[in-house]
Amino acid sequence: MRILVTGGAGFIGSHYVRTLLSGDDPEHVSVRVTVLDKLTYCGNPANLAPVADDPRLTFVRGDICDAGLVDALMPGHDTVLHFAAESHVDRSIGSDVPFVRTNVLGTRVLLDAVLRHRVRRFVQVSTDEVYGSIAKGSWTEQTRLDPSSPYAASKAASDLLALSYHRTHGLDVVVTRSSNNYGPYQFPEKLIPLFVTRLLEGGRVPLYGDGANVRDWLHVDDNCRAIDVVARHGRPGEVYHVGGGTELANRDLTARLLAACGAGWESVDHVTDRKGHDLRYSLDCTKIAEEFGFRPAIPFEEGLAETAAWYERNRDWWRPLLGRAAPPAVPR
């Protein structure tokens, strides 16, 4: 089997590729992987270093919006796993242009090539943020999309575009929507790596508003296992939720990160809340559990401790990236 992985040098995509090529699953022994990645500020070839010498891996630096390149790469692949995306909400508030270009137009370029070259399956990797905010209960896969940020709107548009190719053209499309991911190799502008790297250096961390915003945390390894299950066995045209089962207010997560890094609340700056900040996300993951028996395997306390320890051991990986991260939030 030949798989094209877009955004395969990013956080989740690279974890998927490393898992695919270094695991002992007999279904993966004969797999061949092509990674297509533009290597923007958060794309990092070092994320693929553990498998860089594997003869089953081919790396191509390029843009998913480059129709000529995509058309040349697509023939012979059986599946496309589409991880590539502009994904930082704060950056999308500053300028939504790269989000619309990559997340919407780039997805269209891929879908057009998949259809033209009769690729068997297209896996759209998405986010719970497409639903907006929910005060109580959890979203099902049938919930109406109601995105709040330009980032979330661009992902919602790309999801709907992918599903339209299934309904209009009969393309085999499946969509996964996950809750907040965390784990090693995550670019240090997202909450957990941002806080851990700053605290490890004796710095300060920004907590938006009163810290009441609630997110469900999912280890990247669990998300990649779920994506692999859906890629292999998901029903065409269906959406599958992937959650971690650990909902925490940001102030509670901050307390855990402070403890993990040996710091106190004096290291926290309370900063002005960002525009359109959703209060709570929550996914109902009954569908993937009932159809495939999938459940997250990594307890949050264990995963968080291992993640903090990874960043402590791998300062040479993240220190060179700090200059690329989004500017820090402004204190209130």
Disulfide bonds with the S-S distance in Angstrom:
none
